[in-house]
Amino acid sequence: MDEKYLSPEEVCEVIPGMTKALLAQMRFRGDGPPFIAASPKKRVYSEASLHSWLASRERTQTGEPVSA
């Protein structure tokens, strides 16, 4: 199976409400989805890792803390 890599723009299409600016802030803080530094200025996201990260943030009530 070939791994698919997503650009920040494509990640924003997958996650409702996500913006490139918010995604960049999350990378800086270290609490966003795992990313790959493909070059000094290019960041990509493994589609499988993105879906795993999203699943890890799934909650059943609003009071549950979201960890990084």
C-alpha positions, 0 to 999 in steps of 0.5 A, a space after each residue: 500500500 502506498 502512503 499518501 502525503 497531504 499538503 497543509 492545504 489538503 489537511 485544511 480540506 480534511 479537517 473542518 474549520 482548520 486553517 493554514 495559520 492554525 495548522 502552523 501554530 499547532 506545529 510550532 506548539 507541538 500539539 498538532 498532527 505529526 508532520 514531515 519536514 520534506 525540505 526546509 520550507 515544505 511540510 507534509 502530513 501522512 494521511 494515516 498519521 493525520 487520521 490516527 491523530 484525529 482519532 486520538 482526540 475523539 471525546 465522549 464529553 466536553 469536559 474531557 481534556 485534550 492532550 497534545 
